[in-house]
């Protein structure tokens, strides 16, 4: 049996590949480049636009890990439909889908919500991993650069806005556990509990660097301008829109009853623990 991992060379997929191969599992890495080298994994080139290619990759798999790529929301909805069609055709033993922080409320109508609903209707064993915000977002050049150069942590959130942050490393831990726990189905929320604010993050960065770091609340538009050179205008605009919508919320905490802490006995890293695990 094999585990099929999307985005195996990327920020979310690579830690999952590493964790599975370390556990002695056979891994098939899905990439857009058939010549890519993914340590310990068999590489298969397959695109989100081909149901046939995806179904071929999924067929006979013990588990499939999927997350939608950064693209326009219209493209993501197409990709979500293709993934769901491939799952229905290939019938892998288990599918774990990370929403990457996108909402799964059917009323939202977004790509992540559509894929979550389609997986629920497929009859295939599945779980939906729902992070809120990734700590790795704080390593974007315009964010971490400001921390290093000015002692300022800029991010498009109110100073009092509490978030249940999680690391890609936490997501990998949860995904591997969910492959081993088919009894856990539906939504699994991943994030720090209690949620933390921007000034809390800045304090952790300050402790890591041994200097004062202060939080700076910026607008979603300012964030979009900084992000566009990295991911493109369209994707950056979608991200900015998500942060604009978030600004109307009270917070982004997790529901304890559906948390990884409750369902899997896995506690995400604190910001300080995460910073100690990475090279910053």
Helices and strands as residue ranges (DSSP letters): E 3-6, H 13-22, E 27-31, E 41-45, H 51-58, E 63-67, H 73-90, E 95-98, G 106-108, H 111-122, E 126-131, E 133-134, G 135-139, H 141-150, E 152-155, E 165-166, H 168-180, E 186-190, H 198-209, E 214-217, H 220-231, H 233-246, G 256-258, H 260-264, H 271-277
